[in-house]
Structures are given as C-alpha cells and as structure tokens.
C-alpha cells in the first residue's frame, strides 16, 4: 500500500505551459514601480490632451459620444474629463486622478478646470520623474513641491 505523500513525490512537476489550468489565479493584478508609474502617466496624458484643447477663449469644441441621444458638443473641460473612461485599468487610474482634480476645481471655483488639469499633468510628470530619480515620494506628497508651483505660476502669468 502506498501512502499519498509517497505518490505525490513520485509525480514529476508539470510545466505551467502544458497545464495552464494549474496556474495560480490572483484576484487582483498588482504592479509596482516604474511600470505602474508609466502606465498611470499615460492615462494622465490622454485625459489632459483631450481636455487641453478646450483651454482659453480660442479653445476648440469637443464632441462627446453618449450612450443615448445625440452627441454632446461642449467646450467645458470638466465635462470632457468626466466623459473619458479608459479600457486599460492602470491608465484609467491616472485619468481618474486628474478627473478628481477637475471635479474638485469645478466644485470649489466653478471655473478653471482645464487649467487645473494641465497643471495636474505637469505636476504628475515632474513628481514621477523625481521619484524615478530617487526622491522621497512622501516628501513630494506632503507638498514640498513649492518651487515647481512657483515656476508654473510665473510661466502662466508673466
């Protein structure tokens, strides 16, 4: 009589390529580091590019497809931002971060959502660049980014 543990030791390990049903499936797909930052930044760029065309008095109008009714024509940055939903979940995370910036700006000020979106993209790019060069993300999160904000203010108004 063979014991089960002896039988299991005698069986050769099966390659995952030969038996894909034996591979482990995780509930969540988790990414870290530069990969995750790059995908999030692509989402930020996609949303900011779509919103940036509406900036200023000579900004362009955007046509938004709706699931019901006719398409919507708008020049409002927050409306364009809300309408964007990306299929890639990591890019969508970056887009959602910028959508929150646009929504919060709309609720607090009622205007300036396009400018806030463009500034959020620039801050995200600069922040991710600093993190990839070894800066402390906690310090960046705390807001020790004041020189960068001064530079943006100077570029916009002077």
C-alpha positions, 0 to 999 in steps of 0.5 A: 500500500502506498501512502499519498505523500509517497505518490505525490513525490513520485509525480514529476512537476508539470510545466505551467505551459502544458497545464495552464489550468494549474496556474495560480489565479490572483484576484487582483493584478498588482504592479509596482514601480516604474511600470505602474508609474508609466502606465498611470502617466499615460492615462494622465496624458490622454485625459489632459490632451483631450481636455487641453484643447478646450483651454482659453477663449480660442479653445476648440469644441469637443464632441462627446459620444453618449450612450443615448441621444445625440452627441454632446458638443461642449467646450467645458473641460470638466465635462470632457474629463468626466466623459473619458473612461479608459479600457486599460485599468492602470491608465484609467487610474491616472485619468481618474486622478486628474478627473478628481482634480477637475471635479474638485476645481469645478466644485470649489471655483466653478471655473478653471478646470482645464487649467487645473488639469494641465497643471495636474499633468505637469505636476504628475510628470515632474513628481514621477520623474523625481521619484524615478530619480530617487526622491522621497515620494512622501516628501513630494506628497506632503507638498514640498513641491513649492518651487515647481508651483512657483515656476508654473505660476510665473510661466502662466502669468508673466 
